[in-house]
Amino acid sequence: MLVYKYRGGDKIIFERDLTTMQRNLFYSSSCTDLNDPCETITDSEKFISQAKNLSKFLGFKSKEALKIVDESYRNVLSFDKKMGIYSLSKTYNDELLWAHYANSHKGFCIEYDLDLLLTSYNSAQRFSFDVTYNKRPPKIGIYDVATSRNKGIIRKMGGFKSIRWEHEQEYRILTDNFGFHFYPFQAVKSIFFGLRMNNDEKKEIMDRMRGRGIKYFQMVQIPTSYKFDISRIDDVNGNNINYLTQIPSEVTKSLPIKFKIKEKDFWEVKKKATIKIELESVPTLEQLGWLADYIRENIFFLAERIYMFYYIKNQKDKNMAWATSNYIDGALNVCINEYVEI
């Protein structure tokens, strides 16, 4: 499934959005920062009524159990204070969305592969769903609280809006915390440029997103119509995909050294990251230092401690890293394991 994010604003906002995209991050907003003050509103009258009836049915001895249910309800509802919401649309050519969220067509629109956008570190948790548009907020009952692990209550808290917003065709990703979240670079499939977007900004996007296989399109107004069409634009840097796949020849002073990322993870609370990389040939210590900086900048920008393990393709000892590097408090250390046969 393809989903879309409209972006646009002044030079400061443009730089912020481009830097975030360049580093393979999206920003999941706190519900208090969104433009709709009615975000996460729910109707708890059903829960209160059911709780009272349950108390009467079970008698006095059940008060302690009922207290636990009530505390669980409040704990679940408190999730909205820390959860993040990343709002997307299922369309790239809506005239109102271009006007409201892409700076009146001076901005751009990002096309994501949803499955890849939802892919992150093993420790990350994300929920996603279509937004439901209603005339009234959703009702929450005891069943919702008791079965909160089925994510139903999370959807009711973050996936309902007034019917007046229906034209946005919104699709949402909910994260356990608001802030920046990583995705694999392949998630960005295309970028659409607005009718009034500056040519210099178009080129800057292509330059800074080079080597990722992204397709570019220009929005075009259909004559005698309120509708839009698209026209394919060639990437000024070519179509070769070499981002996060090689140590380039500018660094090796010879042929590039290709590599594959085999595993990666990031623990947000500890700000700790680990990664395993398979190299097609043997780099120098200096080239490993370049690769460590490259990985840090493009994958683990949010980490304070990074542990990297390098393996050479077809090395004899598969269980031991040929080399390691680590960042601790900004200091880089690189070590080659001389006991590993390659």
C-alpha positions in Angstrom: 0.0 0.0 0.0 1.2 3.5 -0.9 0.7 6.5 1.5 1.6 10.1 1.1 2.9 13.0 3.3 2.6 16.6 2.1 5.4 18.9 3.1 6.0 22.7 2.7 6.9 25.9 4.3 9.6 28.6 4.5 13.3 27.9 4.1 13.7 26.9 7.7 10.9 24.3 7.5 12.1 23.1 4.1 15.6 22.5 5.5 14.1 20.7 8.5 11.9 18.4 6.4 14.7 17.6 3.9 17.2 16.9 6.7 14.7 14.6 8.4 14.0 12.7 5.1 17.7 12.5 4.3 18.4 10.8 7.6 15.5 8.3 7.1 13.4 9.7 9.9 9.8 10.7 10.3 8.6 12.9 13.2 5.6 11.5 15.1 3.9 14.4 16.7 2.4 14.7 20.1 -1.4 15.0 19.9 -1.2 18.4 21.5 0.9 19.7 18.6 -1.6 18.7 15.9 -3.9 21.2 14.2 -7.1 19.6 15.5 -7.7 20.3 19.2 -10.2 17.4 19.4 -7.5 14.8 18.9 -7.8 11.6 21.1 -11.2 12.7 22.5 -13.3 9.6 23.6 -16.7 9.1 25.3 -16.2 7.3 28.6 -19.9 7.3 29.8 -20.3 3.7 28.6 -17.4 2.6 30.8 -18.6 4.4 33.9 -22.1 2.9 33.5 -20.8 -0.6 33.0 -18.4 -0.2 36.0 -21.3 0.8 38.3 -23.4 -2.1 37.1 -20.5 -4.5 37.6 -20.0 -3.3 41.1 -23.7 -3.8 42.0 -23.7 -7.3 40.4 -20.6 -8.5 42.1 -21.3 -6.9 45.5 -19.0 -5.2 48.0 -16.1 -7.7 47.7 -15.6 -6.7 44.1 -14.7 -3.1 44.9 -11.0 -3.8 45.0 -11.2 -5.6 41.7 -13.3 -2.7 40.3 -10.6 -0.3 41.5 -8.0 -2.2 39.5 -10.2 -2.0 36.4 -10.6 1.7 36.9 -6.9 2.2 37.3 -6.2 0.2 34.2 -8.7 2.4 32.3 -6.9 5.6 33.4 -3.5 4.1 32.6 -4.6 3.2 29.1 -6.0 6.6 28.5 -2.8 8.2 29.7 -1.1 6.7 26.7 -2.2 9.7 24.7 0.1 11.9 26.6 3.2 10.2 25.3 2.1 8.5 22.1 3.1 10.0 18.7 0.9 10.4 15.6 2.3 10.5 12.1 -0.5 11.6 9.8 -0.5 10.5 6.1 -3.0 10.5 3.2 -4.0 7.9 0.7 -3.9 10.4 -2.1 -1.2 12.6 -3.7 -3.4 14.8 -5.8 -6.0 16.4 -3.6 -6.2 20.2 -4.2 -7.0 21.0 -0.5 -4.2 19.0 0.9 -1.7 20.6 -1.5 -3.1 24.0 -0.5 -3.2 23.4 3.3 -0.1 21.2 3.9 2.3 21.9 1.0 2.5 25.6 1.3 0.0 26.3 -1.5 1.9 24.1 -4.0 5.3 25.6 -3.1 6.1 22.3 -1.3 6.3 18.6 -2.2 4.7 15.3 -1.4 6.5 12.1 -0.3 5.2 8.7 -1.5 6.0 5.9 1.0 5.7 2.1 0.8 3.6 1.6 4.0 5.0 -1.9 4.8 8.6 -0.5 4.7 7.6 2.6 6.6 6.3 0.4 9.4 9.6 -1.5 9.4 12.0 -0.3 12.1 14.3 -1.6 14.8 13.1 -4.8 16.6 12.5 -2.9 19.8 10.1 -0.3 18.2 6.3 -0.6 18.3 4.0 0.9 15.7 0.3 0.8 15.1 -1.4 1.8 11.8 -4.9 2.2 10.5 -7.3 4.2 8.4 -8.8 7.2 10.3 -12.6 6.7 10.9 -14.7 9.8 10.5 -17.7 10.2 12.8 -20.2 12.8 14.0 -19.4 11.9 17.6 -16.3 10.6 19.5 -15.9 6.8 19.9 -17.4 5.2 23.0 -15.1 3.2 25.3 -16.3 0.3 27.5 -15.0 -2.2 29.9 -14.4 -4.7 27.1 -12.0 -2.2 25.4 -10.0 -1.8 28.6 -9.9 -5.5 29.4 -8.7 -6.3 25.9 -6.4 -3.4 25.3 -3.7 -5.7 24.0 -5.7 -6.2 20.8 -4.9 -2.5 20.1 -8.6 -1.7 19.8 -8.6 1.1 22.4 -5.4 2.6 20.9 -7.3 2.8 17.6 -10.2 4.5 19.3 -7.9 7.0 21.0 -5.9 7.9 17.9 -7.9 6.8 14.9 -11.1 8.8 15.0 -11.8 12.3 13.9 -14.8 14.5 13.1 -16.5 13.8 9.8 -15.6 17.4 8.7 -12.0 16.0 8.1 -13.2 13.2 5.8 -11.8 14.8 2.6 -8.2 14.1 3.9 -8.5 10.3 3.4 -6.1 10.1 6.4 -4.0 7.0 7.3 -2.2 7.1 10.6 0.9 5.6 12.2 0.9 5.6 16.0 4.1 5.2 17.9 4.6 4.5 21.6 6.5 7.8 22.0 6.3 11.1 20.1 9.5 12.3 18.4 11.8 11.0 15.6 11.5 7.4 14.3 13.7 5.6 11.8 12.6 3.7 8.6 14.6 1.9 5.9 15.5 4.3 3.1 13.7 2.1 0.5 10.4 3.3 2.0 10.5 6.5 0.0 9.4 5.5 -3.4 8.6 8.9 -5.1 8.5 12.6 -4.6 6.0 14.9 -6.2 6.8 18.6 -6.7 4.1 21.2 -6.3 3.0 23.4 -9.2 4.8 26.5 -7.6 7.8 24.8 -6.2 11.2 26.5 -6.6 13.5 24.8 -9.1 16.5 25.2 -6.8 14.7 23.4 -4.1 13.8 20.6 -6.5 17.5 20.1 -7.4 18.5 20.3 -3.7 16.1 17.4 -2.9 17.5 15.3 -5.8 21.1 16.1 -4.8 20.6 15.2 -1.1 18.5 12.1 -1.8 20.8 10.8 -4.6 21.5 7.2 -5.0 18.3 5.9 -3.5 16.3 5.0 -6.6 13.6 7.6 -5.9 11.2 8.6 -8.8 10.4 12.3 -9.3 7.2 13.8 -10.6 6.0 17.3 -11.4 2.4 18.1 -10.5 0.5 19.4 -13.6 -2.8 21.2 -13.7 -5.3 19.6 -16.2 -6.6 22.4 -18.5 -10.2 23.5 -17.9 -10.3 21.4 -14.8 -9.8 21.6 -11.0 -7.9 18.3 -11.1 -4.1 17.5 -11.3 -2.0 15.1 -13.2 1.7 14.2 -12.9 4.7 14.2 -15.3 7.8 12.1 -14.7 11.1 14.0 -14.2 14.5 12.5 -14.7 16.8 12.5 -11.6 19.6 14.9 -12.4 22.0 12.5 -10.6 21.0 9.3 -12.5 19.2 6.2 -11.3 22.0 4.2 -9.8 21.2 2.9 -6.3 24.4 3.2 -4.2 23.2 4.7 -1.0 24.0 2.6 2.1 25.4 -0.1 -0.1 29.1 0.7 -0.7 32.2 2.5 0.4 32.5 4.8 -2.7 35.6 5.0 -4.9 36.2 8.6 -3.7 37.0 7.0 -0.3 38.8 3.8 -1.5 40.7 5.6 -4.3 40.0 2.5 -6.3 36.9 0.3 -6.8 34.0 0.8 -4.4 33.6 -1.8 -1.6 30.1 -3.1 -1.5 28.4 -4.0 1.8 25.1 -5.4 3.1 23.4 -4.6 6.4 22.5 -7.9 8.0 21.0 -6.9 11.3 20.4 -3.6 13.2 18.6 -2.5 16.4 18.2 0.6 18.5 17.0 0.9 22.1 15.6 4.4 22.4 15.6 4.6 26.2 19.2 3.6 26.5 20.2 5.4 23.2 22.1 2.3 22.3 22.4 0.8 18.8 24.0 -2.3 17.3 24.5 -3.3 13.7 26.1 -6.2 11.7 27.6 -5.5 8.3 28.9 -7.9 5.6 31.7 -6.4 3.4 32.5 -7.9 -0.1 36.2 -7.2 0.3 38.7 -6.0 2.9 38.8 -2.3 3.7 41.5 -0.3 5.4 41.3 1.0 9.0 40.7 4.5 7.6 37.9 3.2 5.3 36.3 1.5 8.3 36.3 4.8 10.1 34.6 6.4 7.1 31.9 3.6 7.1 31.3 4.0 10.8 30.7 7.8 10.4 28.4 7.0 7.4 26.3 4.5 9.4 26.1 6.8 12.3 24.9 9.7 10.3 22.4 7.8 8.1 21.0 5.1 10.5 21.8 5.9 14.1 21.6 9.6 14.2 19.7 9.4 17.5 22.0 7.0 19.3 24.7 7.9 21.8 26.4 4.5 21.9 26.8 2.5 18.7 28.4 -0.9 18.4 29.3 -2.1 14.9 30.4 -5.6 13.8 32.0 -6.2 10.4 32.2 -9.5 8.6 34.0 -10.2 5.3 31.9 -12.1 2.8 32.9 -15.8 2.8 35.3 -15.4 5.8 36.2 -18.8 7.3 35.0 -18.0 10.9 31.4 -16.9 10.5 30.8 -16.5 14.3 33.4 -13.9 15.0 33.5 -10.3 13.6 36.5 -9.5 11.5 36.5 -6.0 12.9 34.5 -3.8 15.2 33.9 -0.1 15.8 32.0 1.8 18.4 30.9 5.2 19.3 30.7 6.1 23.0 30.0 9.7 23.9 31.0 10.8 20.4 34.4 9.1 20.4 35.1 6.5 17.7 37.2 3.4 18.3 38.0 1.0 15.4 39.6 -2.4 15.9 40.5 -5.2 13.5 40.5 -8.7 14.9 43.7 -10.3 13.7 42.6 -13.8 14.9 39.8 -14.1 12.3 40.8 -15.9 9.1 39.5 -14.4 5.8 
